[in-house]
């Protein structure tokens, strides 16, 4: 897999912790993990080496037109995408990407504890989670949610302040897209999130889906 963490907007201090988590998942599951903030990887000769590409807390306009086209072709060849947290705060002017990641970031309240509720326990990213998962994070509100998302977990807005997306406020989802597969989790703002074994397993399950495993 390729873990891509370029930022053109807000830069999350937790990116190194996220990189370390994916590297450990790679070691534990016999997966090669390359990491970069260089968009020059987004050419056919580089992308073809990877079963999936992870956008780890990317922000802003991170790929040029040629790189965007190469990534669209890559997904169209049946490969996978995993978006983590600020992946929805990325590429607002690229409609294809908005469809891939599944939504765009709208706003967030302060970091606080809340309860995530699993609504689809038949997915590798959620099958092992408790029905009510207590965790602290930065809880994104979304806009332009894609209509075809398979929502896997929601955040219960009655357990924190500042939620704007209602009773079915999505936290993690997946869908087939453009010939490939996409998974997104809204978690991952804090260093401590990546030290949580449940969150790491959640990421691994998303990767397995994206890779078609």
N, C-alpha and C positions, 0 to 999 in steps of 0.2 A: 504494500500500500504506500501511497504518497500522502504525507501529512503536510498541508499547505497552510501557512499562518501569516501571510502578508497582510498588513494593515495600512489603510490610507485614511482612516478616521481614528476613533478611539482605540487605544492599544491596551489590551487586557494584560495586567501583570501576571495573570495565571497561565499565560501561554507556555512558559517552560514546564510548569507542573503538568499541563496537558500533554506536551510532547513526551515527557518522561512516562506518563501513564500509557500512551500508545506504544512506546518502545518496550515497556514491560509486557504489555499484551502480546506484542510481537514475539518476544523471547519465550513467553509461556505457551504460545500457540503455533510456534514454528512459522511465523509470518515475517517476511522481510519488511522492514519499515524504513523508508527514506523520509527525511524532513527538509523543508525548504520554505523560504519566504521569497524565492526568486520565481517570478512569473515565466521566465524563460523555459521552465520545465514543460510549459503547456504547448508542446509541439508533438506531432504524431510519434516521432522516434523515441521521445522520452515517455509519453503517456502509455504507450503500448506495453511497457514493462510492468504495469500495475493493474491489479484486479479491481482496485477501488482508490478513489481520491477523497481525502478528508479535508474539509475546510474547517480549521480549528480557530475559532474566534477571529476570522477574517473580518475586515470592515472596509467599506467604501468601494471605490472602483479599482479593482486589483488586476484585471486582465484587459489587454487591448483587443481590438477587433479580431485580429488574426488568432490570438490565443483563445478568444471566446469560440471562434469557429472550430478550432482544433478540439476544444473540450466538448462541444456539441457532437462532433463526429465520434469522439471517444465513448461518450455515453450511448450514442446510437449503435455502437458496435457491441452493446450488451454489458458494459462495465457498470461499476457502482459508484455512488456518491454518498458520503456521510457528512452532514452539517452539524456542527456543535455550537450552541449558544449564539454568538454574534454572526454566524453564517447567514442569518436572516437580516443582518445589518450591512449587507454587502450587495453591490451591483444592482442598485435600484433602477437603473436605466437599461437593463438587459432583461426583457420579458421572459425569454427562455429560461434564464436562471431563476427568476421568480417562481416559475412553474416547477422547476426542479427542486428547489429548496422547500417550496410549499407555502410560503408566506413571507411577508416582510415585517420587520420590527416596527412597532409604533411608539411604544413608551415603556417605562418601567418605574415602579415605586422603589423605595429603599430596600436594601438587602434585609431579609427577614426570614424566619422559619415559616413553613407552610406544609400542607399535606398534599402529596401527589397520589391520585387514585388510579389504579390500573383498570382500564376498561376493555382491554384485549390481552388476555393472558396466554394466548396461543402463539405469541411471537417470541423469538429468542432474546429480544431486548427487554421483555417484561415477564416472561414465564416464571421466573424465580423470585420476582419482587413480592413483598407483602402487598395485600390489597390496599392498605393505606401506608404510604411511604413518607415518613417524616424527614424533612431535609431543609437546609438553609441555602438560599441561592438568591439571585437577582431574577425576579419573575417577569418575563417579557409579556407585554400585550402585543397583539398582532393585527395586521391589516392584510387585505388581499389574500386570504386563505384560499388555496386551490380547492376546487370542488371534489376532487377524487381522492382525498387523503384517507388513509386508514389510520385513524387516531388510536394510539396504543395506550396513552395515559393522559389524564387531565390534572390540572392543579385546582384544588378546591378553594374557590374564592372566599368561602366563609371562614377560612383558616388564616387569612392574612388581609392586609389593607392595600388597596390600590389596584386590584384586578378589574379589568374593563371588558372581559370577553365572555362573561356569563357562566352559566352552570357547566357548560361543556368547553371550558377554557383549555385548549390543547397544550400539552407539554411535550409529547413525543409522537411522531407519526412516521409513516412510510408510504410509498406508492411506486408502482412501475411508472417510468417516465422516459419518453423519447427513445425507447429501445433498451434502456437500462433500468436500474433500480436506485431509489433514493430513500435515505433514512435521515431524520432530523431529531435532535433532542435540544430542548431549550435550556437544559442544565449546563453548568460548567463555567460560571463566572468566577468562582473562588478557587484558590489553591486547594483548600480542604476538600472540595468536591472530587478532585482527581485522586485523593488518598482514600476515598470511600470505596471499599470493595464492591458494594452494590452498584455504585455508579460506573465503576470500571467494567463490571460484568454487563451492565446496560449498554455501554459503548461497544463492547465485544459483540453482543447480540445484534446491534445495529450494523456492525461491520460484516458479520456473517450473512445477514440478509442482503446487504449491498453487494457482497461478493457472490451471491447465489448459492451459498452453502446451506 
